[in-house]
Amino acid sequence: MKSKKERPNRPALALHVPEPGARPGDEVDFSHIAIPPAGSVVRPDIAARPDEMRDLAYTLVRVLDEEGKAVGPWDPRLDPDTLRRMLRDMMLVRVYDDRMYRAQRQGKTSFYMKSTGEEAVAVAAAHALDREDMCFPTYRQQGLLVARDYPLTEMMCQVYSNKGDKLKGRQLPIMYSDRARGFFSISGNLGTQYPQAVGWAMASAIKGDSRIAAGWIGDGATAEGDFHNACTFAAVYRAPVILNIVNNQWAISTFSGIAGEELTTFAARAIGYGIPGLRVDGNDALAVYAATSWAADRARSNLGPTIIELFTYRVEGHSTSDDPSAYRPQGAGAKWPLGDPIQRLKGHLVALGEWDEERDRQLLDQLGEEVRTAQKESEKLGTLGNGHYDDVSSLFEDVFEELPWHLREQRDQALAEAEAKR
Amino acid sequence: MPAMNMIEALGSAHDVMMERDPSVVVFGEDVGYFGGVFRVTAGLQKKYGKTRVFDAPIAEGGIAGTAIGMALYGLRPVFEIQFADYIFPGFDQIFSEASRIRYRSAAEWAVPLVIRSPYGGGIFGGQTHSQSPEAFFAHMPGVKTVIPSNPYDAKGLLIAAIEDNDPVLFFEPKRIYNGPFDGFYERPVTPWAKHPLAEVPEGYYTVPLGKAAVAREGNDVTILAYGTMVHVALATAEAEGVDAEVIDLRTIVPVDIEAIEASVKKTGRCVVLHEATRTAGFGAELAALVQERCFYHLEAPVVRVTGFDTPYPHSLEWTYFPGPARLGPALRKALED
């Protein structure tokens, strides 16, 4: 072994810390993002071997072209009613988000998270899945609930933690749960839902069921061990599951390079596991629908899991507690080269002659009215500041199926404290 | 009734429940074809098939996470963490997820699952095959923690755990898998065969969770113990000629407070015994409960007898282990104070 003196010319080692292309004050520049033309990516047979479709992890599956036409082999050929329904759901999510964001600013709840620019990711997937398929979302897929007709009043009651909140005021706003609509209770610990989605899918296969599972995770949380655990188990047991990665470029203030995207793609994570990995234009509702359908067909045919990276952009802040102008150029979302998912689907319907500005305005008014009515209804049951869920003994319910002695004692103590305050 | 050791009794519990309930599935590292490194699941894959009994990747977080998903679907997964020392990669899924899913969803969802894990030392397993991490789980709302001390209880408690609708941690003291080791490590090992609690019915029965057993009635001092330590307590009381009452807690969450109170109020003295490290160990909780509820009946301070606050050693195993050499003087102190 040589000593250090004998090799004086080696460079000092240097740690690489990834840095995004633009910071506040810089010009927004998305020119490094390669965007293949819509319709240019092949659509393999669902039975093709994962190692024959590795290219799909490095490109972008796109259906809607610049003129609003649906082109290429991934065109899901949806009827106008389905397209209009998807447009309506996406528009409703945006109206609802704006309303709840304002409610938070008015002090009616503690926290809110908008999904602006990411509506297609959830809504189009929900339409491509069967109603009975099970969803394991993370915190920005409110579109799944809207697409599955969860009443807006119920959603708002959860946001307000009020007397109508079926979660008894226990969860942070937006951490919805609705078993009836196959929407699993959202955790706040990122990535935990991913192996759970795989386990649910394994159980469905164990029982010879026909339902599949779908999970969603953000680009940032793909760095969690749970992401890799989920991929390992899904691949090993060929679980009937769709593993969606919503790559919206930002994990609070941290750009996707810190999650490991600098020299590869998130979809390419799939390759090492022997899972097909699709990289999809997440702002193209038809591409999201087509990729989800393809993955669902694979899962239902016992061909195993699919990883879908939905390439999109988080237009707004992470949450109401976040100010993105502190770490990225202002207005970056408006310059996102893949556009706005609602405008793109609307443009497609207009190009088909199935939609126009007048109908669009009418629908927007109608959705605004729906949301306002739901808000009035839910606020009758209180808001976080005023009339929140306040049944003291409920604090101790559901820790276990039955109340053990120590929680019984603690409940009595809490009730006595509440009594003393009166 | 056949005599079974702990391993056979636990295997029998699996067999009974897999036969009775098609939603029971069993998986974990090496548990499938091979039947587990301690052989608890031997023969199950052959009998119930690969989709109900299977090997898992070495990823405890993935095992726990997928088991939760299976439970959400409606199965009753019983999974093995090969050594309790390996449970920590799965800790987040147990602590942040399994334990709270019922609560955070206001009972819209529940996760009935059992986490089985061989635990404890005395087998020259060194610092990664000997630990007793029960206190981490006792501190966790929403999870029950069970630790059997003999074949009869092991089978009945495991069946009750599988039938329970809450997540249950089931720690199996591996030192007593084959015989009731009592801490006198220089003596030859006694097998379970002749022990009365090794008479295990072949069929279905349960031992209720949350209920302690009086392993030995006595009048002068109460020893609170579980797992291997029950046998250490019995043998040490015998060797010291002390009329101790030995309470085998069997479940530490929820703990059987009535049994503890009744015994300590009778004897007026209490020694708390466990193999895990001392600081913030479950013994601290027991000592606090006893002084809160039995203070005016106590004739002497509650004494804790535990492992030392060090990692579990290899060569100095018997220096660490809270055996008769540590319990004996503690009993004398509790009686003399």
Interface residues (C-beta under 8 A of the other chain):
Chain A: M134 F136 K166 L167 K168 R170 Q171 M175 S177 D178 R179 F184 S185 S187 N189 T192 Y194 P195 Q196 A197 V198 G199 W200 A201 M202 A203 S204 A205 I206 K207 A213 G225 D226 H228 N229 A230 T232 F233 V236 E397 D398 V399 F400 E401 P404 W405 H406
Chain B: V25 T51 R52 A56 P57 A59 G61 G62 A64 G65 T66 A67 I68 G69 M70 A71 L72 Y73 G74 L75 P77 P89 D92 Q93 S96 E97 I101 R102 Y103 R104 S105 A106 A107 E108 W109 A110 P141 G142 K144 D164 N165 D166 G210 V253 P254 V255 I257
